[in-house]
């Protein structure tokens, strides 16, 4: 079919593209405020390694570019700033990374969807400019952008709740829901959605062509 959707798009390979972001979040949560810059430097170095490897092996690199820029800026600001800057990065900058990355993915979904790089690995070149291929990757990239932004917003909400707490007891249930349950559920749903949406979109396009 001339308008074939991408086949065998591996959602786990897309998830792997977010490893620098996951590493930054995981490491930063376990260090003091002064460690955010080091966490960002580690994530930037990881992004650079992935970027160089991707360019050498013709692998997806768009996410690595975004991650390298974001974490590079955070590392520079963290190392150049004083303790107040470090504290702000720890309390607000750390959760806002997800919101920023999600916003970038949403902003570029219609012009340069990042999932297209992954889809092109399993889709013949003659289909890359087809309307269906572009529509599928627009939807997938936008969906990932929304999911990442929501995860970041949930982390920001935890920070806001902690900052306005009226006692010394941490709201553990809210923290668990927003910092763990929400991200896990969103990632699981996005993996499922990435795995099933291309086929559903292709069948819908076939049915539309058959009835027109």
Buried (B, 14 or more C-beta within 10 A) or exposed (E): EEBBBBEEBBBEBBBBBBBBBBBBBEBBBEEEBEBBBBBBBBBBBBBBEBBEEBEEEEBBBBBBBBBBEBBBBBBBBBBEBEEEBBBBBBBBBBBBBBBBBBBBBBEBBEEEBBBBBBBBBEBEEEBBEBEBBBBBBBBBBBBBBBBBBBBBBBBBBBBEBEEEEEEEEEBEEBBEBBBEEBBEEBBEEBBEBBBEBBBEBBEEBBEEEEEE
